[in-house]
Amino acid sequence: MIRSFLNIFLPEDEYKRLQVLYFMAETTFLTVVILLLFGFFKYILSFEMIDITFLVMYGPFIMMTYVYVRYILSGIEFTEVANTQTYKKRRRSIVKSAITFGILFAVVYFIPFGPRKEGLEAIAFVGLMAFFYFLFDYISLKRSYKKNEDLPDD
């Protein structure tokens, strides 16, 4: 194994590791191209409408989001899901983990802020976070199931 600080962020599975590295390389390349374009527009063409601070501040978050979305849509997260029984079991597990996440997120969210006047807003925010957690895992599970179903059995 190659010694790198990236190893703490990468999966143990060799195929997943390689795919995530590809996703990270893609986002790095796209970021460099976008920065060069922004620099060209701002300094060469004196186009002042573009605020490069936005890209510099939000760039890392955009990069992480790109890698995460690519990972979800690639269908490589759930390698063990190859039949309907495993799929249904994993789907139930995802529902339980989304509910657990929602409860823990609510506790962590309400501890520092306490109950406010906007109680309905806070509950909606927590519910939305739990829903997105479930949605991302479900999409990943569905893609993994379709991908594993299409693979030939050895």
VOFI-987721 format. One record per atom (N, C-alpha, C): residue in one letter; x, y, z. Coordinates in steps of 0.1 Angstrom, whole numbers. Example, Ala and Ser with C-alpha at 12.3 -4.5 7.8 and 13.67 -1.06 7.14 Angstrom:
<recs>
{rec 'A', {132, -57, 78}}
{rec 'A', {123, -45, 78}}
{rec 'A', {132, -33, 78}}
{rec 'S', {128, -22, 71}}
{rec 'S', {137, -11, 71}}
{rec 'S', {129, 0, 79}}
</recs>
This chain:
<recs>
{rec 'M', {8, -12, 0}}
{rec 'M', {0, 0, 0}}
{rec 'M', {9, 12, 0}}
{rec 'I', {5, 22, -7}}
{rec 'I', {12, 35, -8}}
{rec 'I', {10, 43, 4}}
{rec 'R', {20, 49, 10}}
{rec 'R', {19, 57, 22}}
{rec 'R', {15, 71, 18}}
{rec 'S', {3, 75, 22}}
{rec 'S', {-2, 88, 19}}
{rec 'S', {-12, 92, 30}}
{rec 'F', {-13, 105, 32}}
{rec 'F', {-23, 110, 42}}
{rec 'F', {-37, 107, 36}}
{rec 'L', {-39, 105, 24}}
{rec 'L', {-52, 102, 18}}
{rec 'L', {-58, 89, 22}}
{rec 'N', {-49, 80, 27}}
{rec 'N', {-54, 66, 30}}
{rec 'N', {-65, 67, 41}}
{rec 'I', {-65, 77, 50}}
{rec 'I', {-75, 77, 60}}
{rec 'I', {-89, 81, 55}}
{rec 'F', {-89, 87, 43}}
{rec 'F', {-102, 91, 36}}
{rec 'F', {-107, 80, 26}}
{rec 'L', {-98, 71, 23}}
{rec 'L', {-101, 62, 12}}
{rec 'L', {-107, 48, 17}}
{rec 'P', {-115, 42, 10}}
{rec 'P', {-120, 29, 14}}
{rec 'P', {-109, 18, 14}}
{rec 'E', {-112, 7, 21}}
{rec 'E', {-102, -4, 21}}
{rec 'E', {-102, -12, 8}}
{rec 'D', {-114, -14, 2}}
{rec 'D', {-115, -21, -10}}
{rec 'D', {-107, -15, -21}}
{rec 'E', {-99, -23, -28}}
{rec 'E', {-90, -17, -39}}
{rec 'E', {-98, -10, -50}}
{rec 'Y', {-108, -17, -55}}
{rec 'Y', {-116, -11, -66}}
{rec 'Y', {-123, 2, -62}}
{rec 'K', {-129, 3, -50}}
{rec 'K', {-135, 15, -45}}
{rec 'K', {-124, 26, -43}}
{rec 'R', {-113, 22, -38}}
{rec 'R', {-102, 31, -36}}
{rec 'R', {-98, 38, -49}}
{rec 'L', {-96, 30, -59}}
{rec 'L', {-92, 35, -72}}
{rec 'L', {-103, 44, -78}}
{rec 'Q', {-115, 40, -77}}
{rec 'Q', {-126, 49, -82}}
{rec 'Q', {-127, 62, -74}}
{rec 'V', {-125, 62, -61}}
{rec 'V', {-125, 75, -54}}
{rec 'V', {-114, 83, -58}}
{rec 'L', {-102, 77, -60}}
{rec 'L', {-91, 85, -64}}
{rec 'L', {-93, 91, -78}}
{rec 'Y', {-100, 84, -87}}
{rec 'Y', {-104, 89, -100}}
{rec 'Y', {-113, 101, -98}}
{rec 'F', {-123, 100, -89}}
{rec 'F', {-132, 111, -86}}
{rec 'F', {-125, 123, -81}}
{rec 'M', {-115, 121, -72}}
{rec 'M', {-108, 132, -66}}
{rec 'M', {-99, 138, -77}}
{rec 'A', {-93, 131, -86}}
{rec 'A', {-85, 136, -97}}
{rec 'A', {-94, 144, -106}}
{rec 'E', {-106, 139, -109}}
{rec 'E', {-116, 147, -118}}
{rec 'E', {-119, 160, -112}}
{rec 'T', {-123, 160, -99}}
{rec 'T', {-126, 173, -93}}
{rec 'T', {-115, 183, -92}}
{rec 'T', {-103, 177, -90}}
{rec 'T', {-91, 186, -90}}
{rec 'T', {-89, 192, -103}}
{rec 'F', {-90, 184, -114}}
{rec 'F', {-88, 189, -127}}
{rec 'F', {-98, 200, -131}}
{rec 'L', {-111, 197, -127}}
{rec 'L', {-122, 206, -130}}
{rec 'L', {-120, 219, -122}}
{rec 'T', {-115, 219, -110}}
{rec 'T', {-113, 231, -102}}
{rec 'T', {-101, 239, -108}}
{rec 'V', {-91, 233, -113}}
{rec 'V', {-80, 240, -119}}
{rec 'V', {-85, 247, -132}}
{rec 'V', {-92, 240, -140}}
{rec 'V', {-97, 246, -152}}
{rec 'V', {-106, 258, -149}}
{rec 'I', {-115, 256, -139}}
{rec 'I', {-124, 267, -135}}
{rec 'I', {-116, 279, -130}}
{rec 'L', {-106, 276, -122}}
{rec 'L', {-98, 287, -116}}
{rec 'L', {-91, 295, -128}}
{rec 'L', {-85, 287, -137}}
{rec 'L', {-79, 293, -149}}
{rec 'L', {-88, 302, -157}}
{rec 'L', {-100, 297, -159}}
{rec 'L', {-110, 305, -166}}
{rec 'L', {-114, 317, -159}}
{rec 'F', {-116, 316, -146}}
{rec 'F', {-120, 328, -138}}
{rec 'F', {-108, 338, -138}}
{rec 'G', {-96, 333, -137}}
{rec 'G', {-84, 342, -138}}
{rec 'G', {-83, 349, -151}}
{rec 'F', {-86, 341, -162}}
{rec 'F', {-86, 347, -175}}
{rec 'F', {-96, 358, -177}}
{rec 'F', {-108, 355, -172}}
{rec 'F', {-119, 365, -173}}
{rec 'F', {-116, 377, -165}}
{rec 'K', {-111, 375, -153}}
{rec 'K', {-109, 386, -144}}
{rec 'K', {-97, 395, -147}}
{rec 'Y', {-86, 389, -150}}
{rec 'Y', {-73, 397, -151}}
{rec 'Y', {-70, 400, -166}}
{rec 'I', {-73, 391, -175}}
{rec 'I', {-69, 394, -189}}
{rec 'I', {-80, 402, -196}}
{rec 'L', {-93, 399, -193}}
{rec 'L', {-104, 406, -200}}
{rec 'L', {-110, 417, -191}}
{rec 'S', {-104, 418, -179}}
{rec 'S', {-109, 428, -169}}
{rec 'S', {-124, 428, -167}}
{rec 'F', {-129, 415, -166}}
{rec 'F', {-143, 413, -163}}
{rec 'F', {-146, 413, -148}}
{rec 'E', {-151, 424, -143}}
{rec 'E', {-152, 425, -128}}
{rec 'E', {-164, 419, -122}}
{rec 'M', {-173, 413, -130}}
{rec 'M', {-186, 408, -125}}
{rec 'M', {-183, 395, -118}}
{rec 'I', {-172, 388, -120}}
{rec 'I', {-169, 375, -113}}
{rec 'I', {-162, 378, -100}}
{rec 'D', {-168, 372, -90}}
{rec 'D', {-162, 373, -76}}
{rec 'D', {-154, 360, -74}}
{rec 'I', {-141, 361, -75}}
{rec 'I', {-133, 349, -73}}
{rec 'I', {-132, 344, -59}}
{rec 'T', {-135, 353, -49}}
{rec 'T', {-135, 349, -35}}
{rec 'T', {-145, 338, -33}}
{rec 'F', {-157, 339, -40}}
{rec 'F', {-167, 329, -38}}
{rec 'F', {-161, 315, -41}}
{rec 'L', {-154, 314, -53}}
{rec 'L', {-149, 301, -57}}
{rec 'L', {-138, 296, -47}}
{rec 'V', {-130, 305, -42}}
{rec 'V', {-119, 302, -33}}
{rec 'V', {-125, 297, -20}}
{rec 'M', {-135, 304, -15}}
{rec 'M', {-141, 300, -2}}
{rec 'M', {-149, 287, -3}}
{rec 'Y', {-157, 286, -14}}
{rec 'Y', {-166, 274, -15}}
{rec 'Y', {-160, 263, -23}}
{rec 'G', {-149, 265, -29}}
{rec 'G', {-142, 255, -37}}
{rec 'G', {-141, 241, -31}}
{rec 'P', {-135, 241, -19}}
{rec 'P', {-133, 228, -12}}
{rec 'P', {-146, 220, -10}}
{rec 'F', {-157, 228, -6}}
{rec 'F', {-170, 222, -3}}
{rec 'F', {-176, 217, -16}}
{rec 'I', {-174, 224, -27}}
{rec 'I', {-179, 220, -40}}
{rec 'I', {-171, 207, -44}}
{rec 'M', {-158, 207, -42}}
{rec 'M', {-150, 195, -46}}
{rec 'M', {-155, 183, -38}}
{rec 'M', {-157, 184, -25}}
{rec 'M', {-161, 173, -17}}
{rec 'M', {-175, 168, -21}}
{rec 'T', {-184, 178, -24}}
{rec 'T', {-197, 174, -29}}
{rec 'T', {-197, 166, -42}}
{rec 'Y', {-188, 171, -51}}
{rec 'Y', {-187, 164, -64}}
{rec 'Y', {-182, 150, -62}}
{rec 'V', {-172, 147, -53}}
{rec 'V', {-167, 134, -51}}
{rec 'V', {-178, 125, -45}}
{rec 'Y', {-185, 131, -35}}
{rec 'Y', {-196, 124, -28}}
{rec 'Y', {-207, 120, -38}}
{rec 'V', {-211, 129, -46}}
{rec 'V', {-222, 126, -56}}
{rec 'V', {-218, 116, -66}}
{rec 'R', {-205, 117, -71}}
{rec 'R', {-200, 107, -80}}
{rec 'R', {-200, 93, -73}}
{rec 'Y', {-196, 93, -61}}
{rec 'Y', {-195, 80, -54}}
{rec 'Y', {-209, 74, -52}}
{rec 'I', {-218, 82, -49}}
{rec 'I', {-232, 77, -48}}
{rec 'I', {-237, 72, -61}}
{rec 'L', {-236, 80, -71}}
{rec 'L', {-241, 76, -84}}
{rec 'L', {-234, 65, -91}}
{rec 'S', {-222, 62, -87}}
{rec 'S', {-214, 51, -93}}
{rec 'S', {-218, 37, -90}}
{rec 'G', {-225, 36, -79}}
{rec 'G', {-230, 23, -75}}
{rec 'G', {-220, 13, -70}}
{rec 'I', {-210, 18, -63}}
{rec 'I', {-199, 10, -58}}
{rec 'I', {-199, 9, -42}}
{rec 'E', {-208, 15, -36}}
{rec 'E', {-208, 15, -21}}
{rec 'E', {-212, 2, -15}}
{rec 'F', {-223, -4, -20}}
{rec 'F', {-228, -16, -15}}
{rec 'F', {-225, -28, -24}}
{rec 'T', {-213, -33, -22}}
{rec 'T', {-208, -44, -31}}
{rec 'T', {-214, -58, -27}}
{rec 'E', {-220, -59, -15}}
{rec 'E', {-225, -72, -11}}
{rec 'E', {-240, -74, -16}}
{rec 'V', {-246, -64, -21}}
{rec 'V', {-260, -65, -25}}
{rec 'V', {-261, -70, -39}}
{rec 'A', {-264, -83, -40}}
{rec 'A', {-265, -89, -54}}
{rec 'A', {-279, -96, -56}}
{rec 'N', {-287, -98, -45}}
{rec 'N', {-300, -104, -47}}
{rec 'N', {-310, -96, -40}}
{rec 'T', {-323, -100, -42}}
{rec 'T', {-334, -92, -37}}
{rec 'T', {-335, -93, -22}}
{rec 'Q', {-332, -104, -16}}
{rec 'Q', {-332, -106, -2}}
{rec 'Q', {-322, -97, 5}}
{rec 'T', {-310, -96, 0}}
{rec 'T', {-300, -87, 6}}
{rec 'T', {-304, -73, 4}}
{rec 'Y', {-309, -70, -8}}
{rec 'Y', {-314, -56, -11}}
{rec 'Y', {-324, -51, -1}}
{rec 'K', {-334, -60, 2}}
{rec 'K', {-345, -56, 11}}
{rec 'K', {-340, -54, 25}}
{rec 'K', {-331, -63, 29}}
{rec 'K', {-325, -62, 43}}
{rec 'K', {-317, -49, 44}}
{rec 'R', {-309, -46, 34}}
{rec 'R', {-301, -34, 34}}
{rec 'R', {-310, -22, 34}}
{rec 'R', {-321, -22, 27}}
{rec 'R', {-330, -11, 26}}
{rec 'R', {-336, -8, 40}}
{rec 'R', {-340, -19, 47}}
{rec 'R', {-345, -17, 61}}
{rec 'R', {-334, -11, 69}}
{rec 'S', {-322, -15, 68}}
{rec 'S', {-311, -10, 75}}
{rec 'S', {-309, 5, 73}}
{rec 'I', {-311, 9, 60}}
{rec 'I', {-309, 23, 56}}
{rec 'I', {-320, 31, 63}}
{rec 'V', {-332, 26, 63}}
{rec 'V', {-343, 34, 70}}
{rec 'V', {-340, 35, 85}}
{rec 'K', {-336, 25, 91}}
{rec 'K', {-332, 26, 105}}
{rec 'K', {-321, 36, 108}}
{rec 'S', {-311, 35, 99}}
{rec 'S', {-300, 44, 101}}
{rec 'S', {-304, 59, 99}}
{rec 'A', {-313, 61, 89}}
{rec 'A', {-318, 75, 87}}
{rec 'A', {-326, 80, 98}}
{rec 'I', {-334, 71, 104}}
{rec 'I', {-341, 76, 116}}
{rec 'I', {-332, 78, 128}}
{rec 'T', {-322, 70, 130}}
{rec 'T', {-312, 72, 140}}
{rec 'T', {-305, 85, 138}}
{rec 'F', {-301, 87, 126}}
{rec 'F', {-294, 100, 122}}
{rec 'F', {-303, 112, 125}}
{rec 'G', {-315, 111, 122}}
{rec 'G', {-324, 122, 124}}
{rec 'G', {-326, 125, 139}}
{rec 'I', {-326, 115, 147}}
{rec 'I', {-327, 117, 162}}
{rec 'I', {-315, 123, 167}}
{rec 'L', {-303, 117, 163}}
{rec 'L', {-290, 122, 168}}
{rec 'L', {-288, 137, 163}}
{rec 'F', {-291, 139, 151}}
{rec 'F', {-290, 153, 145}}
{rec 'F', {-298, 163, 153}}
{rec 'A', {-311, 159, 156}}
{rec 'A', {-320, 167, 164}}
{rec 'A', {-314, 171, 178}}
{rec 'V', {-308, 160, 184}}
{rec 'V', {-302, 163, 197}}
{rec 'V', {-291, 172, 196}}
{rec 'V', {-282, 169, 187}}
{rec 'V', {-270, 178, 185}}
{rec 'V', {-274, 192, 181}}
{rec 'Y', {-284, 193, 173}}
{rec 'Y', {-289, 206, 168}}
{rec 'Y', {-295, 214, 179}}
{rec 'F', {-303, 208, 187}}
{rec 'F', {-310, 215, 198}}
{rec 'F', {-301, 218, 210}}
{rec 'I', {-291, 211, 212}}
{rec 'I', {-282, 214, 224}}
{rec 'I', {-276, 228, 224}}
{rec 'P', {-269, 231, 213}}
{rec 'P', {-263, 245, 214}}
{rec 'P', {-273, 256, 212}}
{rec 'F', {-284, 254, 204}}
{rec 'F', {-293, 265, 201}}
{rec 'F', {-305, 265, 210}}
{rec 'G', {-308, 254, 216}}
{rec 'G', {-320, 253, 224}}
{rec 'G', {-333, 255, 217}}
{rec 'P', {-344, 253, 224}}
{rec 'P', {-357, 255, 217}}
{rec 'P', {-359, 270, 213}}
{rec 'R', {-363, 273, 201}}
{rec 'R', {-365, 287, 197}}
{rec 'R', {-380, 289, 193}}
{rec 'K', {-382, 301, 189}}
{rec 'K', {-396, 304, 184}}
{rec 'K', {-399, 296, 171}}
{rec 'E', {-389, 294, 163}}
{rec 'E', {-391, 288, 150}}
{rec 'E', {-390, 273, 152}}
{rec 'G', {-398, 267, 161}}
{rec 'G', {-398, 253, 163}}
{rec 'G', {-401, 244, 151}}
{rec 'L', {-411, 249, 144}}
{rec 'L', {-415, 242, 132}}
{rec 'L', {-404, 242, 121}}
{rec 'E', {-397, 253, 120}}
{rec 'E', {-386, 254, 111}}
{rec 'E', {-375, 245, 115}}
{rec 'A', {-371, 244, 127}}
{rec 'A', {-361, 235, 132}}
{rec 'A', {-364, 221, 130}}
{rec 'I', {-377, 217, 132}}
{rec 'I', {-381, 203, 130}}
{rec 'I', {-381, 200, 115}}
{rec 'A', {-385, 209, 107}}
{rec 'A', {-384, 207, 93}}
{rec 'A', {-370, 206, 88}}
{rec 'F', {-361, 214, 93}}
{rec 'F', {-347, 213, 90}}
{rec 'F', {-341, 199, 93}}
{rec 'V', {-344, 195, 105}}
{rec 'V', {-339, 182, 110}}
{rec 'V', {-345, 171, 101}}
{rec 'G', {-358, 172, 99}}
{rec 'G', {-365, 162, 90}}
{rec 'G', {-359, 162, 76}}
{rec 'L', {-356, 173, 71}}
{rec 'L', {-350, 174, 57}}
{rec 'L', {-336, 168, 57}}
{rec 'M', {-328, 170, 67}}
{rec 'M', {-315, 164, 68}}
{rec 'M', {-316, 149, 69}}
{rec 'A', {-325, 144, 77}}
{rec 'A', {-327, 129, 77}}
{rec 'A', {-332, 123, 64}}
{rec 'F', {-341, 131, 57}}
{rec 'F', {-346, 127, 44}}
{rec 'F', {-335, 126, 34}}
{rec 'F', {-326, 136, 34}}
{rec 'F', {-315, 136, 24}}
{rec 'F', {-305, 125, 27}}
{rec 'Y', {-303, 122, 40}}
{rec 'Y', {-294, 111, 44}}
{rec 'Y', {-300, 98, 38}}
{rec 'F', {-313, 96, 40}}
{rec 'F', {-320, 84, 35}}
{rec 'F', {-319, 84, 20}}
{rec 'L', {-322, 95, 14}}
{rec 'L', {-322, 96, -1}}
{rec 'L', {-309, 92, -7}}
{rec 'F', {-298, 98, -2}}
{rec 'F', {-285, 95, -8}}
{rec 'F', {-281, 80, -6}}
{rec 'D', {-284, 75, 6}}
{rec 'D', {-281, 61, 8}}
{rec 'D', {-290, 52, -1}}
{rec 'Y', {-302, 55, -2}}
{rec 'Y', {-311, 47, -10}}
{rec 'Y', {-307, 47, -25}}
{rec 'I', {-304, 59, -30}}
{rec 'I', {-299, 60, -44}}
{rec 'I', {-287, 52, -46}}
{rec 'S', {-278, 53, -37}}
{rec 'S', {-265, 45, -38}}
{rec 'S', {-268, 30, -37}}
{rec 'L', {-278, 26, -28}}
{rec 'L', {-281, 12, -27}}
{rec 'L', {-288, 7, -40}}
{rec 'K', {-297, 15, -46}}
{rec 'K', {-304, 11, -58}}
{rec 'K', {-294, 10, -70}}
{rec 'R', {-285, 19, -71}}
{rec 'R', {-275, 18, -81}}
{rec 'R', {-265, 6, -79}}
{rec 'S', {-262, 4, -67}}
{rec 'S', {-253, -8, -64}}
{rec 'S', {-260, -21, -68}}
{rec 'Y', {-273, -22, -64}}
{rec 'Y', {-281, -34, -67}}
{rec 'Y', {-282, -36, -82}}
{rec 'K', {-285, -26, -89}}
{rec 'K', {-286, -27, -104}}
{rec 'K', {-272, -31, -110}}
{rec 'K', {-262, -25, -105}}
{rec 'K', {-248, -28, -110}}
{rec 'K', {-244, -42, -107}}
{rec 'N', {-247, -47, -94}}
{rec 'N', {-243, -60, -90}}
{rec 'N', {-252, -71, -97}}
{rec 'E', {-264, -67, -99}}
{rec 'E', {-273, -76, -106}}
{rec 'E', {-269, -79, -120}}
{rec 'D', {-263, -69, -127}}
{rec 'D', {-259, -71, -141}}
{rec 'D', {-245, -78, -142}}
{rec 'L', {-238, -79, -131}}
{rec 'L', {-225, -86, -131}}
{rec 'L', {-227, -101, -133}}
{rec 'P', {-219, -107, -141}}
{rec 'P', {-220, -122, -143}}
{rec 'P', {-215, -129, -131}}
{rec 'D', {-221, -140, -127}}
{rec 'D', {-217, -148, -116}}
{rec 'D', {-205, -156, -120}}
{rec 'D', {-195, -157, -111}}
{rec 'D', {-183, -165, -113}}
{rec 'D', {-185, -179, -108}}
</recs>
